[in-house]
């Protein structure tokens, strides 16, 4: 993966859109972790999520950013422990659910779903 190219493309958007992209990638982690045919996509997607959070450190409001520090730590643990989690259906189910919860929270914090009216 060309992380520098991804960073350049990712940083073109304002932080709410970037959080939407993070939510989307977390959604892909959730789906991939629950499907034995797509398990190989989980580690790079976890890494991408961690980088998305890192790249937002100086852009998001502090109160929102504070929620992402523990999220990034948890994603790092899943990434480092993937060899074990990959072999355990129970752990993959847990990751799938956690990634979905994180995705929902990132989308909520982005305010992209708020109505205009």
Beta strands, then each sheet from edge to edge (+ up, - down):
end
